[in-house]
Amino acid sequence: MMKEADKQKPFHFKQFSLFHHRSTMKVGTDAVLLSAWIDPGDVKTVLDVGTGSGIIALMMASRTNAKVDAIDIDPESCAEAGQNFLRSPYSKRLTVFNQGFTTFASQTNRAYDLVISNPPFFINDMKSENLKKNKARHTDSLSYDDLCRGASKLMNTNGRFAVVLPYVESRMFVETASKHNLFLNKKLLIFPKPCFQPNRVNLEFCKEKPTKIKEEKFIIRQESGNFTQQYVDLLGNYYLSINKQ
């Protein structure tokens, strides 16, 4: 008899498909927007911290010729990400590590042009009864300080560090990053609709303090509920279709 997990269908992008049913966090707008927004340039090495099903790692592999490493503390997420990597056109450039980030950062000799993460970001919010989801979403498993310390250590001199965070938490994160000589270089304020306040922020850090921080705004949906042209233009190259819903 077919197991329930076997009946699940993959999530299809134009460049690849992936399963995300066993991972702590499913494919979502936060990770996809971050991966599409960041300008990879000519990066040769990328590290995805908290990879889950591997969505960010796969998107970065699809946009570059870089060697992409992915890390996650959850064994099932790593197993699913590893299978997704093997099924992808980029399998030879993708590697997954089932390890805590602080341990990985302290032990590896690797250096990266880009460290990117959709990290655990809730600090004081109510926790669910799902312990695996708590690890993925709350900073108990990876504090802002540990994430910034590790990213700073692993980045090349001209490397960059990119994260997506809730708007309120992002201000605290910027302060923490500066303590590790990571300076905000660019940010994208993400609004659900024009009449709403931003609820997410994409941040890009570098090791050299910029003369000016580049700030952009991004609105996901119109007041009518349809996706904005801005959303379609950024993500149309990745989703098979973007419905007006």
Backbone as CSV, one residue per row, in Angstrom:
resi,resn,N_x,N_y,N_z,CA_x,CA_y,CA_z,C_x,C_y,C_z
1,MET,0.848,-1.203,0.000,0.000,0.000,0.000,0.879,1.247,0.000
2,MET,0.543,2.241,-0.839,1.345,3.449,-0.932,1.217,4.288,0.330
3,LYS,2.350,4.709,0.857,2.339,5.570,2.022,1.813,6.950,1.637
4,GLU,1.265,7.660,2.641,0.701,8.975,2.389,1.744,9.930,1.828
5,ALA,2.990,9.854,2.372,4.051,10.745,1.912,4.361,10.549,0.434
6,ASP,4.190,9.291,-0.046,4.489,8.977,-1.436,3.469,9.590,-2.398
7,LYS,2.296,9.928,-1.872,1.246,10.499,-2.709,1.429,11.992,-2.920
8,GLN,2.307,12.600,-2.145,2.508,14.036,-2.246,3.155,14.379,-3.590
9,LYS,2.744,15.498,-4.121,3.288,15.935,-5.400,4.341,17.023,-5.184
10,PRO,5.324,17.092,-6.073,6.372,18.111,-5.910,5.850,19.498,-6.246
11,PHE,6.576,20.501,-5.757,6.308,21.901,-6.090,7.147,22.212,-7.321
12,HIS,6.505,22.647,-8.388,7.214,22.850,-9.658,7.588,24.309,-9.888
13,PHE,8.854,24.527,-10.181,9.334,25.794,-10.694,9.714,25.581,-12.159
14,LYS,10.012,26.655,-12.862,10.388,26.511,-14.269,11.700,25.764,-14.432
15,GLN,12.627,25.952,-13.478,13.967,25.374,-13.611,14.124,24.022,-12.916
16,PHE,13.260,23.702,-11.961,13.403,22.468,-11.178,12.105,22.204,-10.427
17,SER,12.028,21.037,-9.808,10.899,20.678,-8.949,11.460,20.174,-7.625
18,LEU,10.682,20.313,-6.559,11.149,19.813,-5.271,9.984,19.398,-4.394
19,PHE,10.251,18.405,-3.557,9.305,17.995,-2.529,9.623,18.786,-1.258
20,HIS,8.588,19.126,-0.503,8.816,19.896,0.730,7.928,19.444,1.875
21,HIS,7.436,18.218,1.788,6.446,17.739,2.752,7.072,17.228,4.048
22,ARG,8.321,16.813,4.001,8.984,16.288,5.202,9.782,17.354,5.934
23,SER,10.043,18.456,5.286,10.882,19.497,5.865,10.128,20.300,6.915
24,THR,10.894,20.914,7.819,10.282,21.707,8.888,9.516,22.897,8.341
25,MET,10.037,23.511,7.300,9.364,24.659,6.690,9.135,24.388,5.208
26,LYS,7.941,24.719,4.745,7.565,24.466,3.360,8.048,25.602,2.451
27,VAL,7.921,25.380,1.148,8.238,26.424,0.183,7.307,27.602,0.432
28,GLY,7.869,28.803,0.580,7.050,29.975,0.872,7.582,31.223,0.194
29,THR,6.791,32.262,0.264,7.121,33.521,-0.399,8.421,34.122,0.116
30,ASP,8.671,34.038,1.440,9.877,34.641,2.020,11.138,34.155,1.314
31,ALA,11.287,32.848,1.236,12.497,32.267,0.653,12.606,32.554,-0.837
32,VAL,11.491,32.465,-1.542,11.510,32.676,-2.988,11.837,34.131,-3.319
33,LEU,11.221,35.057,-2.588,11.497,36.474,-2.820,12.958,36.828,-2.534
34,LEU,13.484,36.303,-1.435,14.883,36.566,-1.097,15.806,36.063,-2.198
35,SER,15.549,34.844,-2.671,16.405,34.225,-3.692,16.331,34.955,-5.022
36,ALA,15.151,35.483,-5.354,14.979,36.192,-6.621,15.519,37.619,-6.539
37,TRP,15.449,38.222,-5.345,15.874,39.621,-5.160,17.384,39.791,-5.134
38,ILE,18.082,38.899,-4.469,19.519,39.056,-4.312,20.209,39.002,-5.675
39,ASP,21.155,39.907,-5.883,21.934,39.904,-7.118,23.170,39.037,-6.889
40,PRO,23.222,37.843,-7.473,24.338,36.946,-7.185,25.645,37.390,-7.808
41,GLY,25.570,38.209,-8.856,26.806,38.617,-9.515,27.556,37.403,-10.040
42,ASP,28.858,37.389,-9.810,29.680,36.271,-10.297,30.154,35.390,-9.147
43,VAL,29.285,35.181,-8.154,29.682,34.375,-6.992,30.095,32.971,-7.422
44,LYS,31.100,32.459,-6.741,31.594,31.110,-7.022,31.193,30.129,-5.927
45,THR,30.924,30.645,-4.714,30.552,29.787,-3.593,29.410,30.425,-2.820
46,VAL,28.414,29.599,-2.474,27.224,30.070,-1.758,26.932,29.113,-0.610
47,LEU,26.508,29.662,0.522,26.073,28.850,1.658,24.650,29.247,2.021
48,ASP,23.749,28.255,2.038,22.360,28.448,2.446,22.207,27.916,3.868
49,VAL,21.923,28.802,4.816,21.817,28.429,6.232,20.355,28.187,6.594
50,GLY,20.045,26.967,7.056,18.672,26.595,7.381,17.903,26.277,6.114
51,THR,18.416,25.341,5.346,17.931,25.124,3.977,16.534,24.538,3.890
52,GLY,16.069,23.814,4.919,14.751,23.181,4.829,14.721,22.194,3.679
53,SER,13.814,22.378,2.749,13.705,21.476,1.594,14.729,21.799,0.514
54,GLY,15.472,22.889,0.691,16.519,23.232,-0.270,16.125,24.285,-1.287
55,ILE,15.023,24.991,-1.058,14.513,25.919,-2.064,15.509,27.043,-2.378
56,ILE,16.091,27.666,-1.354,17.028,28.768,-1.627,18.270,28.249,-2.345
57,ALA,18.802,27.128,-1.875,19.987,26.549,-2.510,19.721,26.235,-3.981
58,LEU,18.561,25.673,-4.273,18.217,25.332,-5.650,18.053,26.583,-6.513
59,MET,17.411,27.611,-5.959,17.254,28.841,-6.735,18.594,29.507,-7.005
60,MET,19.496,29.482,-6.011,20.811,30.071,-6.232,21.611,29.264,-7.249
61,ALA,21.468,27.958,-7.216,22.152,27.112,-8.203,21.611,27.376,-9.610
62,SER,20.301,27.653,-9.702,19.696,27.907,-11.008,20.109,29.262,-11.582
63,ARG,20.520,30.189,-10.707,20.856,31.542,-11.136,22.353,31.764,-11.327
64,THR,23.162,30.783,-10.939,24.615,30.941,-10.983,25.275,29.653,-11.452
65,ASN,26.588,29.700,-11.559,27.382,28.491,-11.783,28.148,28.128,-10.520
66,ALA,27.699,28.655,-9.396,28.416,28.514,-8.132,28.272,27.127,-7.526
67,LYS,29.220,26.789,-6.672,29.124,25.624,-5.806,28.274,26.063,-4.607
68,VAL,27.180,25.352,-4.365,26.235,25.756,-3.326,26.183,24.706,-2.220
69,ASP,26.545,25.120,-1.012,26.416,24.274,0.175,25.153,24.679,0.923
70,ALA,24.495,23.695,1.525,23.282,23.950,2.296,23.398,23.236,3.633
71,ILE,22.892,23.869,4.682,23.025,23.301,6.013,21.697,23.393,6.746
72,ASP,21.385,22.354,7.521,20.175,22.369,8.346,20.379,21.426,9.525
73,ILE,19.809,21.807,10.666,19.962,21.000,11.875,18.989,19.824,11.914
74,ASP,17.933,19.876,11.077,16.897,18.846,11.082,17.233,17.719,10.103
75,PRO,17.339,16.468,10.569,17.730,15.357,9.697,16.771,15.108,8.541
76,GLU,15.460,15.202,8.794,14.495,14.936,7.721,14.529,16.018,6.655
77,SER,14.726,17.254,7.078,14.855,18.337,6.108,16.067,18.104,5.218
78,CYS,17.176,17.707,5.828,18.396,17.436,5.055,18.208,16.277,4.092
79,ALA,17.513,15.246,4.547,17.267,14.084,3.687,16.424,14.492,2.482
80,GLU,15.394,15.296,2.723,14.532,15.726,1.621,15.278,16.683,0.696
81,ALA,16.041,17.619,1.277,16.833,18.534,0.455,17.834,17.762,-0.402
82,GLY,18.476,16.768,0.206,19.447,15.963,-0.541,18.809,15.257,-1.724
83,GLN,17.604,14.739,-1.538,16.897,14.079,-2.637,16.501,15.085,-3.717
84,ASN,16.067,16.263,-3.273,15.722,17.309,-4.244,16.942,17.732,-5.048
85,PHE,18.090,17.810,-4.387,19.328,18.187,-5.081,19.687,17.143,-6.141
86,LEU,19.573,15.878,-5.778,19.931,14.804,-6.707,19.034,14.790,-7.946
87,ARG,17.785,15.181,-7.778,16.839,15.200,-8.896,16.993,16.430,-9.785
88,SER,17.730,17.415,-9.312,17.830,18.689,-10.030,18.914,18.657,-11.103
89,PRO,18.883,19.632,-12.021,19.936,19.719,-13.040,21.272,20.184,-12.465
90,TYR,21.292,20.573,-11.190,22.483,21.166,-10.590,23.110,20.260,-9.530
91,SER,22.785,18.985,-9.566,23.160,18.063,-8.494,24.662,18.048,-8.192
92,LYS,25.493,18.225,-9.216,26.938,18.161,-9.003,27.471,19.391,-8.267
93,ARG,26.671,20.438,-8.177,27.120,21.670,-7.513,26.446,21.896,-6.164
94,LEU,25.644,20.937,-5.711,24.876,21.089,-4.480,25.283,20.053,-3.436
95,THR,25.508,20.511,-2.206,25.864,19.625,-1.099,25.083,20.041,0.137
96,VAL,24.556,19.064,0.875,23.810,19.375,2.094,24.539,18.810,3.311
97,PHE,24.542,19.571,4.395,25.173,19.167,5.651,24.123,19.158,6.759
98,ASN,23.991,18.032,7.441,23.082,17.943,8.591,23.885,18.286,9.847
99,GLN,23.898,19.574,10.170,24.739,20.047,11.267,24.221,21.400,11.750
100,GLY,24.414,21.683,13.022,24.087,22.998,13.538,25.033,24.033,12.947
101,PHE,24.529,25.219,12.713,25.341,26.243,12.046,26.541,26.681,12.883
102,THR,26.366,26.830,14.181,27.485,27.270,15.021,28.623,26.247,14.993
103,THR,28.270,24.962,14.995,29.285,23.907,14.910,29.966,23.928,13.554
104,PHE,29.148,24.034,12.505,29.685,24.077,11.141,30.648,25.244,10.975
105,ALA,30.232,26.425,11.436,31.048,27.626,11.271,32.366,27.533,12.034
106,SER,32.344,26.861,13.182,33.554,26.772,14.002,34.527,25.712,13.492
107,GLN,34.034,24.761,12.693,34.871,23.635,12.289,35.345,23.680,10.835
108,THR,34.586,24.340,9.964,34.927,24.302,8.545,36.012,25.320,8.188
109,ASN,36.735,25.014,7.136,37.728,25.939,6.586,37.211,26.593,5.300
110,ARG,35.954,26.331,4.989,35.374,26.875,3.765,35.120,28.375,3.905
111,ALA,35.123,29.069,2.759,34.788,30.491,2.718,33.816,30.708,1.562
112,TYR,32.932,31.690,1.715,31.840,31.857,0.757,31.734,33.293,0.258
113,ASP,31.366,33.402,-1.016,31.102,34.708,-1.610,29.740,35.235,-1.169
114,LEU,28.822,34.302,-0.883,27.477,34.696,-0.458,26.970,33.714,0.586
115,VAL,26.572,34.245,1.734,25.873,33.468,2.754,24.443,33.979,2.760
116,ILE,23.476,33.091,2.617,22.077,33.493,2.476,21.209,32.631,3.377
117,SER,20.178,33.249,3.965,19.397,32.502,4.950,17.989,33.054,5.123
118,ASN,17.038,32.139,5.247,15.698,32.432,5.757,15.709,31.845,7.167
119,PRO,16.214,32.604,8.147,16.587,32.031,9.446,15.424,31.917,10.413
120,PRO,15.634,31.211,11.545,14.663,31.294,12.642,14.615,32.746,13.095
121,PHE,13.407,33.336,13.142,13.404,34.763,13.462,12.444,35.197,14.551
122,PHE,11.586,34.312,15.026,10.679,34.725,16.089,11.371,34.636,17.444
123,ILE,11.239,35.697,18.243,11.918,35.759,19.534,10.947,35.551,20.685
124,ASN,9.881,36.331,20.729,8.949,36.267,21.858,7.562,35.758,21.466
125,ASP,7.410,35.279,20.246,6.100,34.837,19.801,5.700,33.513,20.440
126,MET,4.397,33.246,20.404,3.874,31.974,20.899,4.446,30.835,20.074
127,LYS,4.779,29.752,20.729,5.326,28.605,20.037,4.236,27.566,19.782
128,SER,4.412,26.799,18.723,3.457,25.750,18.406,3.823,24.485,19.181
129,GLU,2.979,23.478,19.075,3.263,22.208,19.735,4.215,21.356,18.912
130,ASN,4.519,21.795,17.709,5.426,21.078,16.824,6.861,21.502,17.128
131,LEU,7.628,20.627,17.780,8.983,20.971,18.191,9.896,21.237,17.000
132,LYS,9.697,20.489,15.904,10.516,20.694,14.714,10.263,22.074,14.112
133,LYS,9.003,22.492,14.070,8.678,23.801,13.525,9.228,24.906,14.417
134,ASN,9.193,24.676,15.739,9.769,25.666,16.652,11.244,25.880,16.361
135,LYS,11.974,24.788,16.115,13.404,24.903,15.809,13.629,25.720,14.544
136,ALA,12.742,25.527,13.566,12.909,26.207,12.291,12.531,27.676,12.362
137,ARG,11.587,28.041,13.252,11.031,29.390,13.243,11.506,30.286,14.386
138,HIS,12.006,29.693,15.474,12.362,30.479,16.646,13.876,30.506,16.869
139,THR,14.340,31.605,17.460,15.783,31.819,17.608,16.418,30.979,18.703
140,ASP,15.642,30.139,19.384,16.226,29.250,20.397,17.300,28.373,19.776
141,SER,17.079,27.937,18.529,17.998,27.010,17.877,19.168,27.722,17.198
142,LEU,18.988,28.995,16.857,20.062,29.771,16.229,19.797,31.244,16.492
143,SER,20.540,31.814,17.430,20.320,33.212,17.800,20.845,34.137,16.709
144,TYR,20.363,35.378,16.727,20.865,36.375,15.787,22.376,36.541,15.935
145,ASP,22.836,36.536,17.173,24.261,36.723,17.435,25.078,35.590,16.833
146,ASP,24.631,34.348,17.034,25.358,33.198,16.485,25.328,33.195,14.959
147,LEU,24.186,33.579,14.397,24.080,33.613,12.940,25.027,34.654,12.347
148,CYS,25.051,35.841,12.935,25.923,36.907,12.424,27.397,36.580,12.638
149,ARG,27.726,36.016,13.802,29.111,35.635,14.075,29.593,34.603,13.055
150,GLY,28.768,33.592,12.813,29.146,32.549,11.869,29.245,33.060,10.443
151,ALA,28.295,33.902,10.053,28.321,34.452,8.693,29.574,35.300,8.481
152,SER,29.902,36.121,9.461,31.089,36.973,9.347,32.358,36.138,9.195
153,LYS,32.432,35.040,9.929,33.601,34.166,9.858,33.717,33.479,8.499
154,LEU,32.581,33.102,7.926,32.586,32.291,6.711,32.628,33.107,5.424
155,MET,32.353,34.401,5.511,32.337,35.245,4.319,33.747,35.586,3.854
156,ASN,33.931,35.592,2.534,35.155,36.126,1.967,35.229,37.627,2.244
157,THR,36.399,38.212,2.020,36.581,39.644,2.281,35.524,40.483,1.573
158,ASN,35.233,40.146,0.340,34.235,40.874,-0.438,32.892,40.151,-0.473
159,GLY,32.712,39.226,0.451,31.489,38.443,0.481,30.293,39.240,0.976
160,ARG,29.106,38.655,0.787,27.864,39.279,1.225,27.034,38.295,2.029
161,PHE,26.155,38.844,2.836,25.295,38.060,3.716,23.874,38.579,3.541
162,ALA,22.942,37.708,3.164,21.569,38.127,2.886,20.579,37.317,3.716
163,VAL,19.595,38.013,4.298,18.568,37.363,5.118,17.217,38.005,4.859
164,VAL,16.148,37.258,5.204,14.795,37.798,5.215,14.285,37.709,6.647
165,LEU,13.670,38.795,7.129,13.223,38.873,8.519,11.906,39.635,8.613
166,PRO,11.165,39.442,9.697,10.023,40.317,9.955,10.515,41.750,10.155
167,TYR,9.687,42.725,9.826,10.105,44.125,9.870,10.589,44.534,11.263
168,VAL,9.833,44.191,12.302,10.195,44.613,13.665,11.523,44.005,14.084
169,GLU,11.693,42.702,13.866,12.920,42.019,14.259,14.135,42.495,13.452
170,SER,13.900,43.015,12.259,15.016,43.398,11.395,15.871,44.503,12.001
171,ARG,15.253,45.387,12.749,16.010,46.491,13.351,16.998,45.967,14.399
172,MET,16.563,44.980,15.173,17.445,44.360,16.151,18.569,43.596,15.451
173,PHE,18.233,42.952,14.351,19.215,42.167,13.619,20.325,43.053,13.060
174,VAL,19.961,44.216,12.539,20.958,45.140,11.982,21.952,45.561,13.060
175,GLU,21.453,45.817,14.261,22.328,46.190,15.373,23.268,45.048,15.742
176,THR,22.712,43.839,15.783,23.536,42.667,16.104,24.605,42.445,15.048
177,ALA,24.235,42.563,13.783,25.182,42.353,12.690,26.356,43.324,12.768
178,SER,26.078,44.564,13.124,27.144,45.578,13.180,28.204,45.231,14.223
179,LYS,27.797,44.500,15.267,28.753,44.087,16.296,29.755,43.072,15.761
180,HIS,29.391,42.445,14.648,30.277,41.456,14.022,30.850,42.000,12.711
181,ASN,30.897,43.332,12.614,31.459,44.004,11.438,30.751,43.623,10.144
182,LEU,29.437,43.465,10.251,28.584,43.256,9.087,27.701,44.490,8.951
183,PHE,27.836,45.192,7.819,27.167,46.476,7.660,26.082,46.400,6.591
184,LEU,24.928,46.944,6.929,23.798,46.920,5.996,24.146,47.691,4.736
185,ASN,23.954,47.032,3.608,24.304,47.602,2.321,23.062,47.881,1.472
186,LYS,22.041,47.036,1.662,20.866,47.103,0.803,19.690,46.458,1.517
187,LYS,18.484,47.027,1.344,17.312,46.397,1.943,16.087,46.572,1.064
188,LEU,15.195,45.603,1.181,13.939,45.607,0.440,12.799,45.515,1.443
189,LEU,11.990,46.563,1.540,10.811,46.547,2.399,9.680,45.870,1.642
190,ILE,9.089,44.845,2.237,8.066,44.039,1.564,6.703,44.312,2.188
191,PHE,5.760,44.769,1.352,4.415,45.116,1.792,3.413,44.102,1.242
192,PRO,2.519,43.549,2.083,1.495,42.629,1.568,0.583,43.317,0.555
193,LYS,0.163,44.571,0.879,-0.686,45.390,0.011,-0.289,46.852,0.210
194,PRO,-0.676,47.736,-0.706,-0.273,49.149,-0.601,-0.682,49.814,0.713
195,CYS,-1.830,49.423,1.273,-2.326,50.096,2.471,-1.775,49.502,3.766
196,PHE,-0.942,48.484,3.652,-0.382,47.814,4.820,1.022,48.349,5.132
197,GLN,1.450,48.106,6.385,2.830,48.343,6.763,3.690,47.177,6.261
198,PRO,4.999,47.371,6.086,5.842,46.239,5.668,5.843,45.148,6.734
199,ASN,5.768,43.894,6.305,5.806,42.794,7.278,7.068,41.941,7.147
200,ARG,7.816,42.128,6.075,9.076,41.431,5.887,10.101,42.414,5.313
201,VAL,11.366,42.101,5.533,12.456,42.901,4.984,13.569,41.965,4.524
202,ASN,14.022,42.155,3.299,15.231,41.489,2.826,16.412,42.407,3.120
203,LEU,17.461,41.843,3.703,18.632,42.633,4.066,19.887,42.035,3.440
204,GLU,20.768,42.906,2.962,22.066,42.461,2.446,23.168,43.197,3.203
205,PHE,24.127,42.427,3.734,25.232,42.979,4.507,26.563,42.716,3.799
206,CYS,27.535,43.580,4.071,28.899,43.369,3.597,29.861,43.763,4.716
207,LYS,31.148,43.539,4.500,32.137,43.797,5.552,32.694,45.211,5.524
208,GLU,32.394,45.936,4.476,32.853,47.316,4.381,31.650,48.240,4.473
209,LYS,31.700,49.197,5.367,30.566,50.086,5.590,30.306,50.935,4.348
210,PRO,29.089,50.866,3.796,28.797,51.623,2.570,28.586,53.112,2.865
211,THR,28.766,53.939,1.853,28.515,55.371,2.024,27.020,55.651,2.064
212,LYS,26.232,54.762,1.429,24.789,54.939,1.404,24.111,53.577,1.329
213,ILE,23.035,53.410,2.092,22.271,52.161,2.073,21.190,52.265,1.007
214,LYS,21.159,51.302,0.114,20.156,51.289,-0.945,18.857,50.702,-0.399
215,GLU,17.768,51.449,-0.481,16.475,50.977,0.023,15.459,50.881,-1.110
216,GLU,14.778,49.749,-1.170,13.762,49.511,-2.191,12.455,49.087,-1.517
217,LYS,11.356,49.241,-2.241,10.050,48.823,-1.734,9.421,47.826,-2.696
218,PHE,8.725,46.859,-2.125,8.125,45.801,-2.939,6.726,45.500,-2.400
219,ILE,5.724,45.571,-3.265,4.339,45.300,-2.878,3.883,44.012,-3.564
220,ILE,3.388,43.068,-2.771,3.019,41.760,-3.313,1.685,41.786,-4.054
221,ARG,0.658,42.355,-3.415,-0.678,42.351,-4.022,-1.265,43.758,-4.112
222,GLN,-2.095,43.943,-5.122,-2.869,45.166,-5.252,-4.022,45.129,-4.239
223,GLU,-4.718,46.252,-4.088,-5.868,46.295,-3.186,-6.926,45.287,-3.604
224,SER,-7.012,45.010,-4.900,-7.994,44.060,-5.427,-7.684,42.614,-5.045
225,GLY,-6.442,42.368,-4.600,-6.019,41.006,-4.286,-5.167,40.382,-5.370
226,ASN,-5.154,40.985,-6.557,-4.303,40.487,-7.634,-2.836,40.787,-7.342
227,PHE,-1.956,39.955,-7.868,-0.534,40.224,-7.723,-0.162,41.497,-8.483
228,THR,0.780,42.261,-7.934,1.241,43.469,-8.599,2.124,43.115,-9.788
229,GLN,2.296,44.063,-10.689,3.197,43.845,-11.817,4.622,43.666,-11.323
230,GLN,4.952,44.319,-10.239,6.273,44.197,-9.619,6.535,42.753,-9.209
231,TYR,5.525,42.118,-8.620,5.640,40.719,-8.198,5.790,39.809,-9.423
232,VAL,4.973,40.054,-10.430,5.013,39.234,-11.649,6.366,39.366,-12.345
233,ASP,6.884,40.599,-12.394,8.165,40.823,-13.072,9.317,40.115,-12.362
234,LEU,9.294,40.117,-11.010,10.398,39.514,-10.263,10.321,37.995,-10.246
235,LEU,9.136,37.440,-10.105,8.998,35.998,-9.908,8.493,35.241,-11.136
236,GLY,8.161,35.969,-12.191,7.655,35.312,-13.397,8.647,34.371,-14.039
237,ASN,9.942,34.596,-13.796,10.968,33.721,-14.368,11.124,32.410,-13.600
238,TYR,10.418,32.281,-12.471,10.610,31.110,-11.625,9.334,30.271,-11.499
239,TYR,8.219,30.914,-11.199,6.961,30.167,-11.089,6.465,29.760,-12.468
240,LEU,5.854,28.572,-12.549,5.284,28.123,-13.813,4.165,29.062,-14.262
241,SER,3.393,29.534,-13.285,2.345,30.505,-13.567,2.082,31.318,-12.323
242,ILE,1.727,32.572,-12.514,1.353,33.426,-11.400,-0.089,33.830,-11.611
243,ASN,-0.970,33.217,-10.849,-2.388,33.473,-11.003,-2.795,34.773,-10.340
244,LYS,-3.771,35.425,-10.857,-4.318,36.638,-10.256,-5.313,36.244,-9.171
245,GLN,-4.748,35.843,-8.007,-5.621,35.388,-6.929,-5.129,35.924,-5.606
